[in-house]
Amino acid sequence: MEFLYNYGLFLAKTLTLVLAFGFLIFIIAVGTARQRHHGKNEGNIAVTRLNDEYDRIKEDLRHEILEEDILKAELKAEKQKDKEERKAKRKAVSSEEDARKRIYVLDFDGDTRASAVEELRHCVTGIIAVARPQQDEVLLKLESPGGMVHAYGLAASQLTRLRKAELRLTICVDLVAASGGYMMACVGDEIVAAPFAYVGSIGVLVQLPNVHRLLKDNKIDFEMITAGEYKRTLTTFGENTERDRHKVQEEVDEMHALFKAFIGQYRSGVDMANVATGEVWTGQQALERGLVDALGTSDEWITSRLEENDVFAVNWEYKKKLADRLSTLFEGSVSRAFEKGLGRWLHRADKERFFS
């Protein structure tokens, strides 16, 4: 009897492991498919009124730090003020509400492929459809170290759509807007950068490893057949020649010239000979060189405009299917398990290597 009990327990454990492993494989497959077809998923624009968000933060803090009688007095005064403002609006013309400026806040967190351009284009399209030309504004919170020229060229083109729609565009850089990131930033009517943000890197880079000598030493041939004189120049596996290098250098120089011309189109006062060197500067240094117009953070910019304007954060959100939600849930569970288990053990082991 004991044998059957142990055998059943063994089968249960084995079945549990098999099911868990199968579920893991399923989640990985779903996650891979989600990444591959992410751009094809349906989504929608999500809008948050930042005036209300900041009011909630202020109210929560006041309830914690103010005495009850002082808080009641302040709330009563604000209620009376709101009542008077609503009364004044009713007496005014019906279009006065529309006279209040709307500011739309976008986020762009760029990688080397500028993959966030898909979300950006949806948000830009939506804003142009409802915004009032020469009245409403757009703020883009931009963070990007740059990347592929054609990808960031498309991202910059999305921003030019806002300019063509006669909407004032402000770019805020809290951390970095370099290379392709600065290509996007220069489209703005105004660029605001944090004092220690990285700005610039107006240059073009091409780099790749070459293992031809390694293959040759090991008697491994690499064959490549092309049609067209310059179909392939520098390669990773073939033997590169001075002619190949010269051709690529020409292409890099041409792209750099286009980059400089694009920046000059929007920031004509910049001394291009001194700034288009590929160097990166802090926000303060960039201000001195005319690459940005003011120093500050996106938080300062937004909070200074909440009193007189309606400010909306606009984001594009993809609809998550059940499989996506399960995948996200599983990934979060694994991450938490690692942090509580192996991650904590490794951290403790690392600390024990050092003594004070």
N, C-alpha and C positions, 0 to 999 in steps of 0.2 A: 504493500500500500504506500509505504514511504517512497518507494522507487517511482511509482506512478505520479505521486505528488511532485517530486523533484523534476521528473521528466516534463510534466505539464508546465511547471514554473519555467523550465528551460525553454520550452516552445513559446511561451508567452513573451519572454524576454527577447528571443530571436525574432519573433513576429514584430514586436515593438521596434526593434532596431531596423528591420527591413522596411517597415512603413515609414519610419522617420527618415531613413536614407532616401527612399523614393520620393517623399515629400520635398526633401532638400533639392533633389535633382529637378523636380517639377518647378520649384520656386526659382532656381537658377535659370532654367529654360525660359520661364515667363519674364524674368528680369532682363535676359538678353534680348528677347523679342521686343520688350518694351523700349529698350534703348535703341534698337534698330528701327522701329517704326514709330518712335515718339512723336515725330513731326506730323504723322498722319492722324493722330488721335484728335477727336473733337475737343474743343475747349470753349471758354467764354471769358468775357472781360469781367473782372472783379473790381468794384469801386468802393473805396472807403473815404468817408468825409473826415479829413484830418482835424478839422475844427472840433468835431465831437470827441475824437480820440484824445486830443490835448486837454479838452475840458474835463474828461473823465480822470485823466492823470492828476490834474490840478485839484479836482474835488476829492479824490482819494487821499491826497497828501494833506489837504486842509482839514479833513475829518480826523486825521491822525494827530496833527500838531496844534490845532486851535482849541481853546476852551469852548465849551458848549455855548455859553452866552454870546461870546464873540462871533462864533460861527453862525448862530441864528441871526445876529444883527447884519452880518455881511450878506447872508442869503436873502434876507428881507430887502436889503438895499438893491441887490442885483435883480430881484424879482420885480421891484418897482421900476427899475431902469428898463428892464425888458418890456414891461407893460407899456411904458411911455413910448418906447421905440416902435412897438407894434401899432400903437395908436397913431403915431406920426406917419407910419407907412400907409395906413388905411386912408388917411387924408390926402396922401400924395397920389400922383397918377399911377395907374395900374402897372405901368412899365418900369417903375422904380426898382422893383425886385430884380428885374433883368439887368439893370444898370450896374449891379454889384459884380465886380470882376470875378471870373473863375480861373483858378490856377490848377493845372493838371500836372501831377508829379509822376514821373516814370523812373524806373530803375533799369540800369544796364550793367550787369556783372559779366565782363567779357573774358573769354578764354582765347587760346591761340586761333581757334576756328570761328570766333565770333558767333558761336552757336545760339546765343540769345537773340539774334537778329529776327528769328521767326516770331518770337513773342513781341518784339519791338514793333514789327510791321503791323501786327494786328492792333496793337494799342494806338499806334499813329493813325491808322485808318479810322478807328472809332472816334478818336478825338477830333480829327478833321471833319467828321460827319456832323458833330454837334457843337463844336466851338465857334465862337463869334469872331470873325476876322477883325484885326486891329483893336480888339478889346480884351480877349482872354489871353492867357500866357501858358507856357509849358516849361516845367523844370525837369531836367534830366539829371539824375544822380548817377554819375558815370564812374565806373572803376574798371580799368583794363590796362594790362601791360603790353597790349598789342598782339599782333599775330599775322595771319595770312592777309596779303594786300587786297586780294579780290573780295574776301569776306568782309573786311572792314570798310572797303569801298562801298559795298552794298549797305552796310550799317549807316555809314555817313549819308548815303543817298536817302535813307528813310528820314533822317533829320532834315534834309533839304526840303522834303515834302511839307514839313511844318512851316519853314520859312516861306515857301511859295504860297501857302495858305494864309499868309499874313498873320501868323501867330508868333509873338515874341518868344524866343527860345533862350533859356538860361541853362548853362551847364555847370553843375557843382561837382568838384573833384575832392573827395575827402582823403583818398589814399594815393591813387595813381592813375594817370592818363598819359601813357607813353606810346610812341610809335603809332600804330593804328588807332589806339585809344585817343591820342591827341588829334589824329585826323578827324575823328568824330567830334571832339570837343571844339575844334576851330569853326565848326558850322554855326555854333551858337552866337546870338547877338551879344552875349556876355558870358565870360568864363570866370567862375569863382572857385578858388582853390584854397585848401587848408594850408597854413604856413609851412608845414613839413610834408605836404603831399609831393609825390614825384611827378614831374611834368616834362615833356619833351621827347627825346629820343627820335628826332626827325632824321631818319636814315633808313636804309634798306639792307637786309642781311640775307645771304645765301650760304649755307654750310651743310656739308654732308661728309660722312666717312668714306674712305676708299680702301678696300681690302685687296686690290689687284695684286700687290706684291706677295701677300700671304697666299693667295690662290696659286700664283706662279711658282712660289717655293714648294708648294705641295703638288705641283703638276696637275692643277685643276684648270681646265679651259672654260672661258666664259664667252659665249657666242651671242651676238646681237646683230640683227638685220634691220636696217631702216631704209626708208624712202624719203628723200628731202635732205638737203645739205645740212640743215641744223635741227633735224628732228630730235636728235639726242646729242647733248654736249657733255657736261660733267656727269659721271655715273659713279655708282658705289662699287661695282664689280669690274668694270672695264678699265683700260689704261687711259688716263686723262692726259691730254696734250696741251701745249701752250695755246694752240688755236682754240681749243675748247674753253680754256680759262678766259681767253680774250673775249670770246663771244658772250660768255656769262657776265663778264665785267661790263660789257656794253649794255646788256639788258638791265643790270642792276643800276647803272648810271641813268638810263632812260627812266626807270621806275622812280628813282630818286628825284629826277627833274619834274616828273608828274606830281610827286608828293609835294614838292616845294611850290609848284604852281597852284596846287589845290589850296594850300595854306595861304598863299599870297592873295588868292581870290577873296578870302574872308577876313584876313588880317593884313591889310596892305601896309600898315605902319611898322611891321616887323622887319628888322635887319636880317634878311634870310642868310646872308653870308656868315653871320655870327651864330645863328641859332640852328641851322640845318647841318650840324656836325655830328649828329648821333648822340650828343651828350644828354644827360638827364639832370634837371635842376629841381630844387625844392620850390614850393609855392612862392616863397619870398623872392628867390632868385628869378623865377619865371615872371613875376610881376615887374621886376626891374628890366627885363628883356622884352616886355610887351607881349609875352605869350599868354598871360591871363590879365584880367581887368581888375580884380579885387581879391582880397584875402578874407576867408571865412569858411564856415562849414555849412553843409546842407541844413543842419538843424537850426542854425542861426537864421538862415535865409527864410526857411519855412515859418518859424515862430514869429518873425518880424512882420509877416503878412497875414496872419490869422485874423487880426482884428478887423481889417478892412476888406478882406476877400474871402471867398469860399474856395477852400483848398481840398482837392480830391486826389488820392493816390489811385493810380490806374495800373492794374496788372492783368496779364493774361494767364489764366489757369486752365490746365488740361483736365478733362474729366477722367477720373480714375475708375477703371473697371474693377470688378471683384478680385480678379487675379492680381492686379496691380496693388490693391490694398493688402491682400494677403502677403505679397512679396515685401511690401514696405514694413508690414507688421513683423514678418519673420526677420528681416534685416535688422530692425530695431531691437528685437529680442536677442539676436546673436551678439549685437554690439554691446548691449547692456550686460549680457552674460560674460563677455570678454572683459569688460571693465571691472566687473565685480569679482571675476575669477582670475584668469591668467594675467590680465592687465594689471590688477592690483598686486599680484605676486611678483611680477617683473619689476614694478615700480619699487616695491619694498626691497627686492634683491639689489636693485640699482642703488638705492639709498645706502644700503649696508656696505657698499664698496668705499664709501667716503666717511671720513671722521673729522671732527672739529675739536 
